[in-house]
Amino acid sequence: MTFEKDIKDNQLNWNDRAAVHLNSKFYDVEDLITDSNKISITAQHDYDVVKPFLPNHNLSGQDVLHLQCHIGTDTLSWKRLGANKVVGLDFSDTALDYAKDLAKRAHIDIDYVQGDARFASSKISRQFDFIVTSMGTITWLPDLKDWAQSIAHLLNYGGTFLIRDDHPILAALNFGSMHVTSTYFNDHTDTYDSDSSYTDSSEHKIEHTTNHNWNHTFEEIINALVAAGLSIEFLGEYDKTEWKSLPYLRQKDDWFILPKKYPHIPLTFAIIAKKMV
């Protein structure tokens, strides 16, 4: 089964989203440019998870690849967190134009590559010490076999991979309630139309409204990474997230959490894998 039309629909949708996100408070681009010490919230949360698994518990000397980098706010942050060389990859040419301009205005050297994350190794000819993808990423990929193999190919021996993302249970809840209303397993394409995004002031601003999503279970994610030759080092589940993925969530500091009256469920997860052989 091919998904070329679905991917093209998503690409057009994310081209529209890029302009909306660039001007949102959610991404806070101007503050990121003017404050040379600022780190995006997502990148900081990612770093807190992966730091114990990095050599010397930091990014010093590490070459980093950021998959599905969008407009580059997290990508820029990885450089500020101490990475050596940083490369970002995304399928949206519009998002990458903004990412390049962001890096230029912040006086940070980052290379950007356009491509499908599933086939990143066909676009990039070098290897990396650390590869990261985070928050709202793999739901836009119909399958993970090529994705995992590409990651394994692009990692140096001893290198580290981190994915931190929405917990797959949220898709079964349809990101809308505490009741299961959708299939948990990746056995269908979830297609829907929306003229807004998850950021502030986005209502009615998306012209290409069609979205296609795929839910990936831990079984699928972990088995794909293991089949690609990677070693699973860590799996974490967390009752907090960076965005209002359920209508009941309330903001607390840098997180959104469920109020105490609701049963606590995982909202995000993290998996860390290593290339050992």
N, C-alpha and C positions, 0 to 999 in steps of 0.2 A: 504493500500500500504506500502510495506517495502522498506527501503533504505539501507540495509546492504551492498550491493556491492558498492553503491555510497560512503558511509561513509568509507569503506575500501580503495577505490581509493584515497579519500581525505587524509586519514591517511598516505598512502604510499607517496603521494605527499608532505605532510608536514614533514615527516621524512627526505626527500631529502632537503626540504627548510631549515630545522634546521641548517644543516652544512653550507649552503651558508650564511644564516643570521648571524650565529655566527661570521663569518669572514668579515662581511660587515661594511662599515663606517656608514651605516644607524643605526645599533644597537650599535656601538661603545663600545663593551663589555669590552675591556681592560681598557679603560678610566673609565668605570663604576666601575671596580674592584679597580683600583689604587686610585681613588678620592673618599674618603668615604663620601663626601658631595654631590656627583653628583646624580641627579634625572633624570630619563628618561623624554624626552620631553612629551611623551604621558601621563605618570603618572602625571606630573606637570599640564598639561592641564585638565586632569580629576579632579585632586584635586581642581583646581581653580573653577570648576563648582560645585562640591559637598560640598565644605567646609561650605557654609552658611546653609546647611541642617544637618550638623553633630552636636552632642552635644558639646557645648562650641566652635563650629566652628573649631574643630581640631580632630585628630585621637587618642588623648591620651586615653589609656585604651580600645581602640576598637580592637576587634578581626576581622580580615579581610580574606575574601575568594576571590581569584582572579580566575575567570572562563576563560578558554581558554587562559592560561597564557603563552603559547609558551616557549621560552627559558629563561624566568624568569627575564628579565630586568625591566619590570614594577613591577613585584611581589617584587623584591628586593627593588625597590623604595618606595613601600608602607610601608615597614618596616622602611626605612630611614625617611619617612614623619611622623613617630611617632606612627605607629600601634603597638599594643601589640603583639598578636599572628597572624602570617600570614600563610595561606595555599594557594597553587596554584594547579589548576587542568587543565590537558590537555589530549587530546587523543593520542598524539604522544609520544611514549616512548623515541625516540631519542631526541626530544626537552627537555623532562624532565631530561634526563641524563645530558644535557648541563646546564639546570637550576640548578640542584643540585650541579654541579661542580662550577658554577658561585657563588652560595650562599656560598659554602665552601671556595672558594678563597677570597671572600669578607668578610669572618668571620661573616656571618649573618645566624641566625637560622630560616629556613623556611621549612615547610613540603610540600612535593609534592605528588599528587595523580594522577594516570592515570585513565581516564574515559571520557565518553561522557558527555558534559555539560548538555544535556537534562536530564540525569539521575544521576546528581551529588549527589543527596540525597541518592542514593543507594550505593555510594562509601564512603560517609562521615557521621559519626554518631554523629556529634556535630553541634552546631549552632553558628552563627556569628552576630556581630553588624553591619557590613558593607560588602556587596557583590558588586563586580565590574566586568564588562566585557567591553572591549573597543577596538575599531578600527579594523575592518575586522574580526569580530567574528560571528555574527549570520547568515551571508550569507552562512556559512558552515553547518548550521542546517536546515534540511528539514521542520521542523515544530516547533512551539513554545509552544504548550500546556504543554507538559511534562517539558520543560525548565522552564517555569514560575512557575509551581507547585513545582518544585524542589527548585527554589529560595525561594519561600514562606516558604517551609518546613525548609530550612536551615537558615532563618533569625530569630534572636531573636525578641520578641515583642518590638516595637519601633525602630527596625533596619532599615537601609537604603540600598536601592539598586540603583546603577547607571549603566546605559548603555550609552556609547557615541560611535558613530559609523558613518560609511559612510551614507549619506542621501540616502533614497531609490530612489530618482529621478535619481541618478547616474546610477543605473542599467538599467533604461529605456533609458538612453542616451548611454548605453553600454560602459560606462567609456571611450568614445572615441570622442564625438563631442557634439555640442549643439542641436542636432536633436534627437528626440525620434525615436529609432530604435528597441526597444524591449518592451515586455509587462511589465507594471508596477506591476501588481498584481502577487501574488505567486500562479500561476496556472500551472507552468511548471518547469522542472529542466533545468537549463542552463549548458550544458555540453560542454567543450572545452578542447583543448590540448595546453599546453605551456611548453617549456623547460627552462623558466626563471621565475624570481619572481619580486617583486616590489622593491627590494634593488639593490644597485650598484653591478657591477661585477657579475651578476647572469646569464648572457646569456649562454644558452646551458649547464647549470650545473644541471638541474633537469632531473633525469632518468625516474621517474614515472610521466608522463606528463598530465594525465587525471585529470580534475577538475570538480566538480559538485557544483553549487551555486544555492541558492534560495533567491529571493528578498522578503523582509518582509516590508509591508506597516505599517504606524503608526496605522491604524485600527487593523491590526493583532497583533502588539506588545502590544499596550495598552490594547486591549480587553483580550489578554492572561494573562497579569499581573493582571488586574482587576478580571477576572474570578478565578484567583488563590488566591484572597483575599487581594491583595495589593492596597494601595491607591496612586494614581498618584499625586505627589506634584509639578512636574515641567516638562515642555517640552520646549526645546530650539532648535533653528535652527541657523546655523552659516555659513557665507560665507568664511570659511577658513578650512584648513585640514592639516594633518601632512605629506601627501604624494601626489605625482603627479597623482591624480585620474582622471584628464582630461589633455590632451596634452597641453592646453593653459596656464596652471597654472604657475605662477612664484613665486619663493621663496622670502619671506620677513620675516626676523628674524627667528622665529621658526615655521613659517607657510608657506603654499602654498596658494596663492590667485589668483583670476581672474584679469587680467589687466582691466583697466577702460573701454576699448573699447568694452568689452563683457558685456551682461546683467548679473547682479549679481544674482546668484541662490544659494540656500543652498547646502553646500558641506558636512557638518556633522550635526548631531543632538545629543541631550542628553535628556534622560528621567530619572527622579528620582522618586522612589516609596518608600513607607514606609509600614511596617507591623504594623498595628494599633490594630488589633483584633485577 
